[in-house]
Every structure is written in structure tokens, then in C-alpha cells.
Amino acid sequence: MSTKLEHVSDTALLVAAARAMESERADALVRDPFAARLAGEKGMALTRNIGHFHWMTFGIGLRSKFIDEMIMPRVESNAIGCVLNLGAGLDTRPWRLELPSNFRWIEVDFPEMLEYKAEALRGETPKCRLERASADLNNAEERERVLNLAGGSEEATLLLTEGLLMYLPAESVRALGRDTYGRMNFKTWILDISSPQLMSMVHGDGARDLGNLRADTHLESGGILQAVEETGWVKTEGKTYMKDGQPYGAERVRRDGIQIDPSRPRPPEDDPAGVWLFQRSA
């Protein structure tokens, strides 16, 4: 069994394994009872092969927490009636979050990923109305097809792209922004970004393997935010790993007795890596 990242779909196994490891902690930032099953032996092996993997599991837990905290108030207030999760991977929010039974959640990914996930979760009942669709998001026709699944303007939709945009070509990111902004039912967009400095700090040498999976014309961190804003979306809320995650990181260091190497490069405090929420300007 290979412990090297060879395809972007391997990152889904990596993330599921990180959620599983985080979930085992008494002070876990996310509780995912399905993650270990989805990650499997390969996912666990991939994760343990990453340098400083304990910081990666912390980071994935923090990302999951921040996104959950942005989604749930909008669900509970009925501000949205649907989530369209592009590049859903092995996300388990339809099963682990307290969602209304009539809430729509649409997962989009490669067909092989959707089939693997459906088989792994066979017998488990999602808490909401779950739909699945396969698509290559770099293909304009397939992208339009899945965006149309979210329904008409009467159903307020939240677009979720977790762990996705950093791998796409720049033009696909811009096209996604234009295509969704042109549909009035898309009210909110939650996305996350990383940065080269953060990737290097968390993944060490493994950052190169992740980098090799990215499109040649990918955008870096703030470049993704700028590209989305240029299509009309307005950034209204953000939680960054270095600033908003600092209290959680400090507590983790204290609990685990971790010794921080002062010579190890760290991102600046204003590093934009984190989770960002965009809304329509009108």
C-alpha cells in the first residue's frame, strides 16, 4: 500500500483520517464517528506519513469547527434551505450535524469518490435530504449542470468549497465565482484557503506532495480571495488559523506539552489562511 499522495482524491482519505484522529481526543475540535471508517487503512497510513501530522489533524479539526460554526446559525435561522458542497470528498456533515430532515444537502465529486463513500456509509441514515451528483468542475457544461441542481431563486443556497479551490486552475475558480454569482439563489459561499508558509509549517516535506497535486495555474491564498471578490462576491466574515485559531493552538501546546522550535518558520499573524464567508453584494 502506497503512503504517497498520488491523486487529488487521496487528499479526501488524508482529511478523513485527520478528522478521525482529532475525534479521538478529549479536547477534540470536531467529533466525527464516521471518519475512521471512511479513511480506512490507506488514509491512516497517508496521514501518519505526513511530517508533524499532529498539527495537520489539529488544523483539519479547526477548519471543520470554523465551517460548522458558519453553517449552523444559517440553517437554524432558516437563512438557507440548501447546501451545495462541491468537491465534497468524505465530508460527513449530513450525518453528524443536527440538520432539519427537510434540509437539502447536495454532494458533488468524482463518481469514484461518491461510490466509495456511499458503500462505506451503507446503512447509515443522513439527517437531511441528501443528493449526490458527479462532475468535473473544470468542465463548464458539467459545472452548469450541478449548479442548476440547487434549484431556483426561491431556495436560498449556501455554496461550500472546503479544501477544493487551492487545487483548481485559476480560471476554474473565477468561472465558479461568475457562474454562482449569476444565479440569485446562491446567497452565501464558504471557502477555505491555505498559504505556502502554513503548508510548510504544518506538513513539512509533505507540502511538496500536496503541491504536486495542484493545477499548474492554481492560485495562492489571498489570490483566491481576490479572484472571488472580482466576480462580485463580498467577503463578510473570516476566521484565520493564525489569529482566531491561536487560543486553540496555545491550549493544545499546553495540554500536550509540545516544545515549539523557535527556529522553525511561522506564518505572520496576518496570514489570511483560514475559513472565509462571502455573500452577494445585492
WORAPE-V597755 format. One record per residue. N is the residue number from 0. RES is the residue in one letter. D_LAST is the distance of its C-alpha to the last C-alpha in whole Angstrom. Layout:
[[N RES D_LAST] [N RES D_LAST]]
//
This chain:
[[0 M 51] [1 S 49] [2 T 47] [3 K 45] [4 L 42] [5 E 42] [6 H 39] [7 V 35] [8 S 36] [9 D 38] [10 T 36] [11 A 35] [12 L 38] [13 L 38] [14 V 35] [15 A 36] [16 A 40] [17 A 38] [18 R 36] [19 A 40] [20 M 42] [21 E 39] [22 S 39] [23 E 43] [24 R 43] [25 A 43] [26 D 40] [27 A 38] [28 L 34] [29 V 34] [30 R 36] [31 D 36] [32 P 39] [33 F 39] [34 A 38] [35 A 42] [36 R 43] [37 L 40] [38 A 41] [39 G 44] [40 E 47] [41 K 45] [42 G 42] [43 M 44] [44 A 47] [45 L 44] [46 T 42] [47 R 46] [48 N 46] [49 I 43] [50 G 44] [51 H 44] [52 F 42] [53 H 42] [54 W 39] [55 M 37] [56 T 38] [57 F 36] [58 G 33] [59 I 33] [60 G 33] [61 L 31] [62 R 28] [63 S 28] [64 K 28] [65 F 25] [66 I 23] [67 D 25] [68 E 24] [69 M 20] [70 I 20] [71 M 23] [72 P 21] [73 R 18] [74 V 21] [75 E 23] [76 S 20] [77 N 19] [78 A 15] [79 I 16] [80 G 19] [81 C 19] [82 V 20] [83 L 20] [84 N 23] [85 L 23] [86 G 27] [87 A 28] [88 G 31] [89 L 33] [90 D 30] [91 T 32] [92 R 29] [93 P 29] [94 W 33] [95 R 33] [96 L 30] [97 E 30] [98 L 27] [99 P 28] [100 S 30] [101 N 27] [102 F 25] [103 R 24] [104 W 24] [105 I 25] [106 E 27] [107 V 27] [108 D 30] [109 F 33] [110 P 35] [111 E 38] [112 M 36] [113 L 35] [114 E 38] [115 Y 39] [116 K 37] [117 A 38] [118 E 41] [119 A 41] [120 L 39] [121 R 42] [122 G 42] [123 E 40] [124 T 37] [125 P 33] [126 K 32] [127 C 29] [128 R 29] [129 L 29] [130 E 29] [131 R 30] [132 A 29] [133 S 31] [134 A 29] [135 D 29] [136 L 26] [137 N 27] [138 N 28] [139 A 25] [140 E 26] [141 E 27] [142 R 23] [143 E 22] [144 R 24] [145 V 23] [146 L 20] [147 N 20] [148 L 22] [149 A 19] [150 G 19] [151 G 17] [152 S 14] [153 E 16] [154 E 16] [155 A 14] [156 T 15] [157 L 15] [158 L 17] [159 L 20] [160 T 22] [161 E 24] [162 G 27] [163 L 26] [164 L 24] [165 M 27] [166 Y 29] [167 L 27] [168 P 27] [169 A 25] [170 E 24] [171 S 23] [172 V 21] [173 R 19] [174 A 19] [175 L 18] [176 G 15] [177 R 14] [178 D 16] [179 T 13] [180 Y 10] [181 G 12] [182 R 12] [183 M 9] [184 N 12] [185 F 11] [186 K 9] [187 T 12] [188 W 14] [189 I 17] [190 L 20] [191 D 23] [192 I 24] [193 S 28] [194 S 30] [195 P 33] [196 Q 35] [197 L 34] [198 M 35] [199 S 38] [200 M 39] [201 V 38] [202 H 40] [203 G 42] [204 D 44] [205 G 42] [206 A 39] [207 R 40] [208 D 41] [209 L 37] [210 G 36] [211 N 38] [212 L 36] [213 R 33] [214 A 32] [215 D 34] [216 T 30] [217 H 29] [218 L 26] [219 E 27] [220 S 25] [221 G 23] [222 G 23] [223 I 21] [224 L 19] [225 Q 18] [226 A 18] [227 V 15] [228 E 13] [229 E 15] [230 T 13] [231 G 9] [232 W 9] [233 V 9] [234 K 13] [235 T 13] [236 E 16] [237 G 20] [238 K 23] [239 T 26] [240 Y 29] [241 M 31] [242 K 30] [243 D 28] [244 G 31] [245 Q 34] [246 P 35] [247 Y 35] [248 G 37] [249 A 39] [250 E 40] [251 R 41] [252 V 43] [253 R 45] [254 R 46] [255 D 47] [256 G 49] [257 I 47] [258 Q 48] [259 I 46] [260 D 47] [261 P 46] [262 S 47] [263 R 44] [264 P 41] [265 R 38] [266 P 35] [267 P 34] [268 E 32] [269 D 29] [270 D 29] [271 P 25] [272 A 26] [273 G 25] [274 V 22] [275 W 18] [276 L 15] [277 F 12] [278 Q 9] [279 R 5] [280 S 4] [281 A 0]]
//
